[in-house]
Each structure stands twice: as C-alpha cells, then as structure tokens.
Amino acid sequence: MSSQPEHPTLLIPGPIEFDDAVLQSMSHYSESHVGPGFVATFGETLSMLRQLFQTTDPASQPFIISGSGTLGWDLVSANLIEPGENALVLSTGYFGDGFADCLTTYGASVTKIDGPVGGRPQLPEIEKALSQKKYKVLTVTHVDTSTGVLSELKDLAATVKKASPDTLVIVDGVCSVACEEIAFDAWGLDGVVTASQKAIGCPAGLSISMFSGRAMEAFKNRKAPPASYFASMKNWTPIMQNYEAKKPSYFATPSPQLVRALNTALKQILSRPLSERFQRHAEVSDRIKRAVRDLGLELVATKPEDQAHAMTAIYLPETVKTTDILPKLSGKGVVFAGGIHKAIAPKYIRFGHMGVSVTDPARKDIDKALEALRTGLAECGYQKA
Ligand SMILES: Cc1ncc(COP(=O)(O)O)c(C=O)c1O
C-alpha cells in the first residue's frame, strides 16, 4: 500500500509516478552539502551511474548537476563543440529540434537530418552526410518524447565509427535511460544526457550525464573557454571527481534531498539485472500497443522497430479532440499528455509507461489507463469501425 495521498495516476512521459521510498528520501533532515554523510551519498550515487550506463572504463565521467534535462544539451553545446564547428543533429521530433537550437545558441554550425513524422533518419543518409563534412559531434535523441520514436544506437554508433571515427556520438537519453538498453562502452558512445524525472523515477531537478574519456579529452583540448559558467565542465569535473572519491568539494550548492532520492531510485533499479528491467518495459509496451491497435487507433511511430518501449504516442480518431479526451481520462483518475510535435500536435495524445507503473506488480496503473482510454473514447462518441 502506498503511503501517498490518493491522486490521479500520472502516466505522462515524465515526470512519472514515484516510489514511496524515493519520495521519503526527500524528507531527509537538512545536512551540509560538504558534510561526510552527504559526500558519501553523492559519491556512491555517481558511482552507481557507471552501472546504470553500463560503463566500466575509468575514463568515463559521470555528472549530476541541479537542473532539468535541458541542462544536458547545454553541457554538450557549451563544452564539446566550439563556435563555428560542425554538429550533425538527427531529429525525430520536438526534442531533436530543441537540441539543434541549443547547439546553435552556443555558435555551432548545425546540420539537421529530420526523420519523417513518426520515423527516423536512415543510416545511408547519415553516412552520406558524415562523408561530406567533418563533424565534431553527432547528436541523436534516443526516444523523442514528442513522437515516441526510438532511434537505434548500436548500428548508428558503428556507422559513425566507420565513416567518421573522430566524431563524438552524443545521445539524448532523457526518455530512454533506465527503460531502453544503453551499453555505453560496448557501443562506443561518447555522451548520454538524461534527467531524473523519467524512467529513473526520481523527482525532477537533476541533470544526469555520462561522458567518455574521448569526450573529456575533446573538452580539455578546446581552444576557447566554454561560453557558460554554470554549465562549464571546467567548473564541474573536479567537483564530480572529488565527490566520487568521497572528498568534499564546492562549485555550486547541490540539492542533498534530490541526490538522496536519486540514490534510493538507483539502488532500487540496480537491485535487479538491467536486462530484466528493459524486458519488462518491452513486454508492457507490446501489450499497450496491441490494446491501442485493438481499439482501432494508430501509433505516431509507424514501424515496430521505431517504437519506444516506455511511451506510446497515439493518434486520436478524427472525431475526438485532445481537449475532449484528456479531461475524460483525468475524470477517471488517469493523466495522459497532449501532443507537442508541431506538425500533428492536436491530433494525438501521449501515454508514458515507465518506472514503477510497469515494474511494481502491486500497481494496476496500466490496466486502469487502458480501461480509461477505452471508456473515455466511447464517451466521446467513438466506435471502432
Ligand atoms: C527527449 C527529451 N530531451 C530533453 C528534454 C528536456 O528535459 P527537461 O524538460 O527536463 O528540461 C525532454 C523533456 O521531456 C525530453 O523528453
């Protein structure tokens, strides 16, 4: 039984429902951010990220910084690329476009390859682009939360290594870390940026990232200093290294309560094999996608291999408006999100299925959501053709 007050089940693609123990970690008494208790917790949390991202290379560098997922884009844009250098952005929706905007803000020269709505750019096109120009970084949104499109990372990283070995492969994993497989070392990734509030299952407020030794070298070899103070790796790297070595250190005050919550969430995640967690998300996703199709509805992500496993973007029937169905769902105690991809925004809704809502067998969140969707659509006058 949850000790949380009764509330509508939050099934948007982040923030998600949180486990009681994670929330309770946030009510830790106030403590010094340089005191031994917190230093030990922060250090352990940073080390656990190595397991989460599946990296054993000591040169890999984890970061936990107060901020949201967007701060990960700033970390990449301010530190790993210099003004005028080229970045290749693979976009599968709103968040890929946002990463491109962020890179441009810091002066990068951005080339963007857009997937079709509901699809992703294909390897031959990417390989061709890589052969035409020298790119310092390539960015890919693992799961674009605006479309539920999953990008394939393993073959992509191998293609980049072959076509342009010096290009850093950077992944926006905000909607994929802790629910989709990410093998940082095995796939040769150079950076994965994420946030606390999605599949990791910790309240919003932490930017979480991992960078390879190669990425850290690229930062060290910069000619110009980073054009950001708060997002500067120069300021944060020694702090992270000191905390992980259990030594107090200060650049800007971290949030002890959020870091404690993250520590609890990571201990829960890492208490079971990661492969089991990914498998569970895939099984629940398959069930949801089957149920949605059985209702006669289409998914935004068209091909099965492009479909994310922790969220589903669902086209509404032509006769049903987002502004009708979302209030019906919330009346049934389920919160879904509306569409945000500019080409199709009013036509679809988004269902997040990650973290405790899929891993905790005691929770009936998914059954409740599917039933609410079925009855809600019927109340909107929809009947399957
Ligand atoms: C794929 C992706 N990237 C980046 C972001 C930005 O994260 P935040 O809203 O935490 O700043 C989001 C937010 O939903 C996202 O889904």
PDBQT file of the ligand as one rigid body, heavy atoms in Angstrom, charges set to zero:
ROOT
HETATM    1  C1  LIG A 401      13.929  13.553 -25.105  1.00  0.00    +0.000 C 
HETATM    2  C2  LIG A 401      13.943  14.767 -24.239  1.00  0.00    +0.000 A 
HETATM    3  N1  LIG A 401      15.006  15.565 -24.251  1.00  0.00    +0.000 NA
HETATM    4  C3  LIG A 401      15.078  16.650 -23.483  1.00  0.00    +0.000 A 
HETATM    5  C4  LIG A 401      14.048  17.011 -22.651  1.00  0.00    +0.000 A 
HETATM    6  C5  LIG A 401      14.157  18.218 -21.811  1.00  0.00    +0.000 C 
HETATM    7  O1  LIG A 401      14.137  17.854 -20.453  1.00  0.00    +0.000 OA
HETATM    8  P1  LIG A 401      13.600  18.832 -19.335  1.00  0.00    +0.000 P 
HETATM    9  O2  LIG A 401      12.171  19.143 -19.654  1.00  0.00    +0.000 OA
HETATM   10  O3  LIG A 401      13.765  18.029 -18.068  1.00  0.00    +0.000 OA
HETATM   11  O4  LIG A 401      14.450  20.048 -19.368  1.00  0.00    +0.000 OA
HETATM   12  C6  LIG A 401      12.906  16.211 -22.601  1.00  0.00    +0.000 A 
HETATM   13  C7  LIG A 401      11.765  16.568 -21.738  1.00  0.00    +0.000 C 
HETATM   14  O5  LIG A 401      10.731  15.955 -21.728  1.00  0.00    +0.000 OA
HETATM   15  C8  LIG A 401      12.858  15.059 -23.421  1.00  0.00    +0.000 A 
HETATM   16  O6  LIG A 401      11.803  14.270 -23.393  1.00  0.00    +0.000 OA
ENDROOT
TORSDOF 0
